[in-house]
Amino acid sequence: ANRYCVKDPSIAVNFDYLHQIFPNAKFILMLRDVRAIGYSFYRKIFNNSANSTLYREVFQSWNEFTKNTLRICQKIGSNSCLIVYYEDLIKNTEK
């Protein structure tokens, strides 16, 4: 396919491997505010919003995941991996 889109954020940990297989491929790493991710994840999994300890664990886990994916994206370079912040995208779609 000329374009392939995967919405699952976990694929970002494989950008470096995919870049080796498809050296001309372009990747977009979409990042969101951890509070939105944590709240959404927590509500879906636990159907509750009251436990601050579990929120903290979700935030810490997502923070580690984000640091790893940013490192990978930076490793393959800005010509192959574009970092887009979701909140910036929805504020200014033209940019």
C-alpha positions as CSV (number, residue, x, y, z in Angstrom):
1,A,0.0,0.0,0.0
2,N,1.1,3.5,-0.6
3,R,-0.2,4.6,2.8
4,Y,-0.7,2.5,5.8
5,C,-2.3,3.9,9.0
6,V,-2.2,2.2,12.4
7,K,-3.9,4.0,15.2
8,D,-2.5,1.7,17.9
9,P,0.2,3.7,19.8
10,S,2.1,0.6,20.7
11,I,3.4,0.3,17.2
12,A,5.6,3.3,17.8
13,V,8.0,1.2,19.8
14,N,8.7,-0.6,16.5
15,F,9.4,2.5,14.4
16,D,13.2,1.8,14.4
17,Y,12.6,-1.8,13.2
18,L,10.0,-0.8,10.6
19,H,12.4,1.9,9.5
20,Q,15.1,-0.7,8.8
21,I,12.7,-2.8,6.7
22,F,11.1,0.3,5.0
23,P,13.9,2.9,4.9
24,N,11.8,5.3,2.8
25,A,8.8,5.1,5.1
26,K,7.5,8.2,7.0
27,F,6.2,7.9,10.5
28,I,4.0,10.2,12.6
29,L,4.2,10.0,16.3
30,M,1.1,11.5,17.7
31,L,1.4,12.5,21.4
32,R,-1.4,13.5,23.8
33,D,-1.5,15.1,27.2
34,V,-1.0,12.3,29.7
35,R,-4.0,13.5,31.7
36,A,-6.3,12.8,28.8
37,I,-4.8,9.4,28.1
38,G,-4.8,8.4,31.7
39,Y,-8.4,9.5,32.3
40,S,-9.6,7.8,29.1
41,F,-7.7,4.6,29.8
42,Y,-8.7,4.4,33.4
43,R,-12.4,5.0,32.7
44,K,-12.4,2.3,30.0
45,I,-10.6,-0.3,32.1
46,F,-11.9,0.3,35.5
47,N,-15.2,2.3,34.8
48,N,-14.3,4.5,37.7
49,S,-12.6,7.8,38.3
50,A,-11.9,7.9,42.0
51,N,-8.7,6.1,42.7
52,S,-5.7,8.5,42.6
53,T,-3.1,5.7,43.1
54,L,-4.2,3.9,40.0
55,Y,-4.2,7.2,38.1
56,R,-0.6,7.8,39.1
57,E,0.4,4.3,37.9
58,V,-1.3,4.9,34.5
59,F,0.4,8.3,34.2
60,Q,3.8,6.9,35.1
61,S,3.4,4.0,32.7
62,W,2.3,6.3,29.9
63,N,5.2,8.7,30.6
64,E,7.7,5.9,30.3
65,F,6.1,4.7,27.0
66,T,6.2,8.3,25.7
67,K,9.8,8.8,26.6
68,N,10.7,5.5,24.8
69,T,8.7,6.3,21.7
70,L,10.2,9.9,21.5
71,R,13.7,8.4,21.8
72,I,13.0,6.0,19.0
73,C,11.5,8.7,16.8
74,Q,14.5,10.9,17.4
75,K,16.8,8.0,16.6
76,I,15.4,7.5,13.1
77,G,15.5,11.2,12.5
78,S,13.1,14.1,11.7
79,N,13.2,13.1,7.9
80,S,11.5,9.8,8.8
81,C,9.5,10.6,12.0
82,L,7.3,13.6,12.6
83,I,6.3,14.3,16.1
84,V,2.8,15.8,16.3
85,Y,1.1,17.0,19.6
86,Y,-2.6,16.2,19.4
87,E,-3.6,19.3,21.4
88,D,-1.6,21.5,19.0
89,L,-3.2,19.7,16.0
90,I,-6.7,20.3,17.2
91,K,-6.0,24.0,18.1
92,N,-4.5,24.7,14.6
93,T,-5.3,22.1,12.0
94,E,-3.9,24.2,9.1
95,K,-0.4,24.3,10.6
